[in-house]
Amino acid sequence: MNVLGIIASGVAALFITVALAKGARRAALRPHAPDGSGGRAPRAAALRRSGGATVVLGVGTAVGGALWLGAADGSAGSVAGLLAGAGIVAALGLVHDLKPFRAALRLPVQTAAAVLVVCLAGLSPAAGVLAVLWIVLVTNAFALLDHADGLLTTVGLVTAAGLLACAALGGDLALTLLPAALAAGLAGFLLHNWHPARLRLGASGAQFTGFALAASGALIQEAAPSGRAAWAALPVLATVALADTALVLISRRRAARSLLRDTDDHIAHRLRRVRVTVPGTAVLLALWAAVPVTTATLVYAELLHPAFLLLPPAGSVAAVFVLLRIPAYTPPLTPPSRTAARRTAAPTTGAAIPSTAPAPVVAGPAPGKGAPSGTARTAAGHPTVPPPPTGRSAAGVAAERN
């Protein structure tokens, strides 16, 4: 496969994704009838949530067209298996976007798709088992990054660019086809996914992106020349996604929370708690991802010593420990005590009189009028009735009133 074919595939993926995303955005923003509870229209919400299908269609069409034209040469089987496996997990994610189901049900399908890629690529049994485990792990790690506007799109774009560079340096230009098309597709989708996002990648686009990146890395590592440190360089490309996964698992383990229940404990959520904006979070994680991607690419090109590959993971481990100090879970609200509830429910007008203290002697209300606003009241809220003055009988008081 020549360079012009790679460029043409990338351009095709870019324009197809932009056109489809623009149509999906118009359909999502079109006014629809709201649901019965008075919320947003369910059709519009589903369109926003499943916007990643535009990336799948754009990248799949570009790569499939290149394979049909015979641009992959002798590696057509590997690229076709890679595209088929990514399409399977994307279809499963689209079903999840339309009707959510348990996350544990996705693992068998992801494993089957990874086995398909490994079998069509002709990997050995030992390398195939490691590749399947790596693909499933990295796919879910990247899918977890889809929790903020533009986050997974920017990190996936930077990672795809690194894989493209490594595949080009390795000499197998056919394996650059999917990373090039994926980078172009994510760049086109970023126009609609940047904050404030009109479309989201959803489970379909997130799993497709993660699977394509993980499987491409496994195949590039298998096809790398023996003299290059591909076994150490390529796994470093997924440093940010793995760091976010480790942060989430450690946090939920410490808080005795369910590991599969998603909540606001990711890197982006913690950065938001320290006043980092949503666009700033996407830029910061893109720069974070650029460090291991650049380091791994330079090591793969034999321009740096492999010992430099220890720096990005070490820095990410330190960053995870720092992020763990930022609280992610709000403490539960304790109900007020009975005494506090009674004090809150007590009336505030008038002076509260303890039940043990005698009622003060005040003048009675004028005839035909209610008690004045300043009249003392009992603990039950009733106005106090003053006793008759001393030295005069009740009959005399009645005669004076008449």
N, C-alpha and C positions, 0 to 999 in steps of 0.2 A: 504494500500500500504506500502511495506517495504522499508527500506533504499537502499537495493540492486537494487530495481526497479528504484528508483530515480537516483542512480548513473549510471545505465545502460542507462537510457534515456538521461542523460547529455552527456555521452560518445558518444552515437549514434548521438546526435545533433551536437557535436563537429566535428566528423569525416565526417559526411555528408556535413556539411557546408564548411569545409576546402576543400573537394574534389570538390564540386560544384563551390566554389569560385575560385579554381585554374583553372578549366576548363573555367569559364567565363573570367578570367584574360588572359588566353592564346588566347581566341577568340577575346578579346578586343584589345590586343597588336598585333594581326596578321595584316599585311598590307592589307588595303582595298583601293579600288578606291576612291579618294577624290570627294567631290561634285563639282558642276559647278563653285562655287565661289572661288575655290582654297583652301578651308579650310579642316578640318579633315573629315575623312570618317564618314557619318552619322550613319552607322551601329556600328562602334567602339564607337562613343560617346553615342549611346543608350545603348550599353552593359555596359559601365562604369557607366552610370547614373542609370541603373536598377540592379546594383549588389546586392541590398538588397533582391532581390527575392531568392538568395541562402540561406539567413538566414531564410526566410519564409519557403522554402522547407525543409531545414534541421531541424528546430524546429518543423514544422508541421508533418514531417514524424516520428520523434522520439516520439512526444506526441501522434499522432494517432496510432502508433504501440503499445504504452503502453496501450491506451484505448482498442484497439482490443484484447490485451492479458488479459484484465480484471484487470489491475493493479490499477485502480482508486477506486475500491470497490463501496461504496455507493454514492460517489460524482462524478460518471461518467457523470451525466447529467450536472452538473455545469462546469466541465472541458471541456466537449464537446461543450457546448454553448460558453464558453470562447474562445476555439480554432476556432469555426465557426465564431464568430464575428470578431476576429482578421484576419481571412482569408478573410472576406468580405472587410474590409478596405484595406488590402494588395492588393487585386485584383483591387480595385478602384485606389490605388496609382500606380500600374503597368500601368494602362491605362493612368494615368496622366504623367508617365515617357515617354511613347511612343508618346503621343499626348497631350500636356498640355492643361488644361482648367481652368476655373475660380475656385479660392479656395472656393468661397461660395457654389459651387455645392457639395462639399464634406460633408458639415454639415448634410444634410438629410440622407445620407448613413451611416455616423458615428452614428447618433442618432438611426437609425433603428438597427444597429448592437449592440449598447448598450442596446436597449430594448430587443433584443433577449437574450443577456446574463442575464439580470435581470429576464426575464420570466422563463428561464430554471433553474436559481438558486433558484427560489421560494421566492424572496424578497417581503416584504410587499409593498403596494402602496406608502407610504410615503418614505420608504427607497429606493424603486426603482426609484422614481423621483430624489432624491438626487444623487443616484448612476449614473443615466444616465447623469445628468449635470456634475458630477465629471469626468466621463469617457471621455466625449467629450472635456471638458476643458483640461485635462491632456494629452490627445492624441495629440491635436494641439500644446500644449506647448512643448512636447518632439519632435514633428516633426520640430518645429522651430530651434532646436539645430543642425540640419543637415546642417550646413553652413561652416564647417571647417573639415579638415582631422582628423578623429579619435575622434571627439568631442562627438557626440551622442553615438558612440559605447562605449567609456569609461564611460560616465555618465550612460548610460543604463545598463552597466555591473555592476557598483557599486550599482545601485538601485535594480536590479534584485537579487543581493546577499542579500541585506537587506530584500526584500520580502521573499526570501527563508528562511532566519533565522526566521522571524516573523511567517511564516506559520508552520515551524517546532516546534517553541515554543508553538504555539496555539494548537498543537496536531492533526490537520487535515493534514496528510501527502499527501493526494491526491491533495491539493491545492499547494503543493510544486513542482508538476510536471512541470507546465509551466514555473515558474521562474527559475527552475534548468536548463531546456532545453534552455531557452532564454539566460541565462548567459553563458552557454557553446557555444551556437551558436554565440553570439556576440564576445566571446573570439577567436573563430576560424576565424571570419570575420575580426577581428582587424589586423590579419597578412597582409591583403591586403588593409586595410583602413587606416593604419598608414601613416603619412606623409613621402614621397610623395605618396598619395593614388593612387592605380591603379583601385580601384573599390569604388563606393559610395553606401550608403544605398538607396538614392533616396526617392521618395515619398512612394514607396511600403514598403521598409524596415523600414523607419522612422515611418510611421503610424502604421505598425504592431508592432513595438517596443513600441511606446507610448500607443497603445490600450491594448496590453498584460500587460504592467505594471500597467496602470490605472485600468483595470478590475480585475486583480489579487488582487490589493490592496483593491478594494471594496468588493470582495468576502471574502478575509481574514479578513477584519474588521467585516463583517456580521457573520462569523463563529467563531470569537474570544470569549473566555470565558468572562463572565460578570465582573470578577474581574480585567481585564486588561484594560489599557487606550488606547485601539485600536483606538477609535474615534479621539484621539489627536495625537497618535504616527504615524499612517500610512500616514496621509496627509503630514507630515513633510518630507517624503521621496522624494517628488517632489519639494523640495525647489528651487533647481537650475533652473529647467525648468520654474517654475512659476516666478522666479526672472528675467530670461531672457525675458519672455513675458511681464512682467510689465515694464522693461526697454525699450523695443521696443515701447510699446503703449504710454508711457509717452513721449518719444522722438518724435514720429511722431505727437502726439497731440500738443506738444509745437511748432514744426516746421510747423504745418498746412499741413502735408502730409497725403496721403491716408494710412489708417490703414491696408489695405489688400495688399498693394504693398510692396514687400520685397526689402530691400536695405541694405547697409552696416552699420547697427546701432545696431548690437547684441553685446553681451559681448565679443566674440572673436574678432570682428572687432575693438572694442575700445582698447582691450589689444594689438592688433597688432600696433595700432597707438602710443603706448608707448613702442615699441620695444620688445614686448614679441614674441618669435618665435611661429610657428604653433604647434610643439610638446609640447613646454612649456605651451601653452594655454590649450591643451587637458589634460596635467598632472595637471595644476592648477585647472581646473574645476572638474576633477575627485577627487582631494583632497577636494575641496569645497563641492562636493556631499557626500563625505565620512563622513563629520562632522555631518550633519543632519541624515544620515543613521545610523551611530553608536549611536547617541543619542537616536533616535527613537527605535532602537533595544534594547538598554539597558533599556529604560523606559518600553517597551513592556514586557521585561523579568522581570520587577519589581525589577531591580537592581538600578535604579535611580528614584528620585521623578519626577512626571509629570511636575513640575515647570521648570525643565531643558529644556523642549521642547520649551520654549520661547526664548532660546538663539540663536538657528540657524536662525529662521525667523528674529529676531532683527538684527543679524549680516548681513543677506542678504539684509535687508532694508537699512542698512548703506552702504553696498557695492554698491547698486543701486544708491544711492545719490552721491557717489563718482564717479561712472562710468558716471553719467550724466554730470559731469564737463569736461569729455573728449569729444572734438568736434567729431561729427559723420558725419556731412554733410559739404561738401566743399562749400564755398560761390560761388555764380554764378559769372561768368566772365563778367565784364562790358565792353562793346565795347569802343574802343578809340574815343576821340572827333575828330571833323573834323580838328581842328587846329593841333592836334598831328598827325593825318593821313597825312596831307599835309607836315608837317615837316619830317615825315618818308619817304614820297615819293620824297622829294627834292633830287637832285643829290649831291653827296658828293665830286666829283672831282672839283677842282678849288675853288676859293673864291666866296661865295655868296655875291651879291651886292644888297642892298636894292633898291627898285624901285624909291625912292625919291632922292637917292644920285646920283650925276653926275658921268658918266663913267670916269674912270681915263685915263690919256694919257699914252699909252704904245706904244712901237715900233711895227710896222706892221710885218706881217709874211714874211718870205723870199719868193721870187718868186718861184712858182711851188711846194710849200710845204704847208701843212695845218698849222693850228694854233698850236703853241707849247702847251705842257701839262700845263704849268703855266699861260697860257693866261687867263685873267679875263673874266668871263661870266656874262650875264644878269640873271635876275631872271627866265627867260624862258629857260635858258640853252644854249643860243646862244653866240658865242664869240663876244666881243665888237670890233667895228671898230674905230680905233683912227682917229681924225680929222687931216687934213693936218697941218704941222707946220706953226706957225704964221710968217708973213713977207715974205712968198713965195706963189706964185700963183699956182693954180692947173696945169697950162700949164707948168710951170718950173719943177714941180715934175714929170710930164709925160715925159718931155725931158730928165731928169736925168735917168729915168728908161730905156729909149730907148738907 
